[in-house]
Amino acid sequence: MPTVTVGDLSDGDFLLDVREDEEWQAGHAEGALHIPMSEFVARYGELTEAAPQDGRVNVICRSGGRSAQVTMYLAQQGIDAANVAGGMEAWAGAGRPVVDDKGQPGFVA
């Protein structure tokens, strides 16, 4: 499965967060698209509308397990996708900004 590290990502890279609502509200990467894994198949159209046509979809969750499952699903659909190793825990650990649903400093739940 294609995998990237937080260090591989640039500010403009597309990020899909598949954590649940309460995790997202506590803290997420600014600019990420949020579609919880539990709703992913039903809301798949939101991703196809928002994702770049010629870029990779970088999928993130808390630690990498759920995002790995979604990455495999996207690859089966023919989408260029990569799992973000370590998830939001690695994101925050690397000093990348985490914001809550009001745009204030957040935390990884």
C-alpha positions as CSV (number, residue, x, y, z in Angstrom):
1,M,0.0,0.0,0.0
2,P,1.3,3.5,-0.8
3,T,2.5,5.2,2.3
4,V,3.8,8.7,3.0
5,T,5.3,10.2,6.2
6,V,4.2,13.5,7.6
7,G,7.6,14.8,6.5
8,D,6.8,13.9,2.9
9,L,3.8,16.2,2.9
10,S,3.9,19.8,1.7
11,D,1.4,22.5,2.8
12,G,-0.5,22.3,-0.4
13,D,-1.0,18.5,-0.5
14,F,-4.6,17.2,-0.3
15,L,-5.4,15.6,3.0
16,L,-8.4,13.4,3.8
17,D,-9.2,12.9,7.5
18,V,-11.3,9.8,8.1
19,R,-11.6,10.1,11.9
20,E,-15.0,10.4,13.6
21,D,-16.6,13.7,14.3
22,E,-15.5,14.1,18.0
23,E,-11.9,13.4,17.0
24,W,-12.1,16.0,14.2
25,Q,-13.7,18.6,16.4
26,A,-10.9,18.2,19.0
27,G,-8.1,18.8,16.5
28,H,-7.3,18.3,12.8
29,A,-5.0,19.6,10.1
30,E,-6.2,22.9,8.8
31,G,-7.6,22.6,5.2
32,A,-8.2,18.8,5.4
33,L,-11.4,17.3,4.0
34,H,-13.3,15.5,6.7
35,I,-15.3,12.4,5.8
36,P,-15.5,9.9,8.7
37,M,-14.7,6.3,7.8
38,S,-18.1,5.2,9.1
39,E,-19.8,7.5,6.5
40,F,-17.2,7.2,3.7
41,V,-19.0,5.0,1.2
42,A,-22.2,7.1,1.4
43,R,-20.2,10.4,1.1
44,Y,-17.7,9.2,-1.5
45,G,-19.0,11.8,-4.0
46,E,-17.7,14.6,-1.7
47,L,-14.2,13.3,-2.1
48,T,-14.4,13.1,-5.9
49,E,-15.7,16.7,-6.0
50,A,-13.0,18.1,-3.7
51,A,-9.9,16.0,-4.6
52,P,-7.4,17.3,-7.1
53,Q,-7.8,15.6,-10.5
54,D,-4.1,15.1,-11.0
55,G,-2.9,14.9,-7.4
56,R,-2.7,12.3,-4.7
57,V,-5.2,11.9,-1.9
58,N,-3.3,11.6,1.4
59,V,-5.5,9.7,3.9
60,I,-5.0,10.3,7.7
61,C,-6.7,9.1,10.9
62,R,-5.4,9.0,14.5
63,S,-2.6,6.4,14.1
64,G,-2.9,4.9,10.6
65,G,-5.2,1.9,10.8
66,R,-8.5,3.4,9.5
67,S,-6.7,5.5,6.9
68,A,-4.9,2.3,5.6
69,Q,-8.3,0.7,5.0
70,V,-9.7,3.8,3.2
71,T,-6.4,4.1,1.2
72,M,-6.9,0.5,0.0
73,Y,-10.5,1.2,-1.0
74,L,-9.5,4.3,-2.9
75,A,-6.7,2.4,-4.8
76,Q,-9.3,-0.2,-5.8
77,Q,-11.4,2.7,-7.3
78,G,-8.4,3.8,-9.3
79,I,-7.6,6.9,-7.2
80,D,-4.0,7.8,-6.4
81,A,-4.0,7.6,-2.6
82,A,-1.5,7.1,0.1
83,N,-1.8,6.3,3.8
84,V,-0.1,8.9,6.1
85,A,2.0,6.7,8.4
86,G,1.5,7.4,12.1
87,G,-1.6,9.5,11.4
88,M,-2.5,12.7,13.4
89,E,-0.3,11.5,16.3
90,A,2.7,11.7,13.9
91,W,1.4,15.0,12.5
92,A,1.2,16.6,15.9
93,G,4.5,15.0,17.0
94,A,6.2,16.6,14.0
95,G,5.0,20.0,15.2
96,R,2.5,20.5,12.4
97,P,-0.4,22.7,13.4
98,V,-3.6,21.2,14.8
99,V,-6.8,23.2,15.0
100,D,-10.2,22.6,16.5
101,D,-13.5,23.0,14.7
102,K,-13.4,26.7,15.5
103,G,-9.9,27.3,14.1
104,Q,-8.3,27.5,17.5
105,P,-5.4,25.4,18.7
106,G,-6.6,21.8,19.1
107,F,-5.3,18.4,20.1
108,V,-5.3,14.9,18.8
109,A,-8.1,12.9,20.5
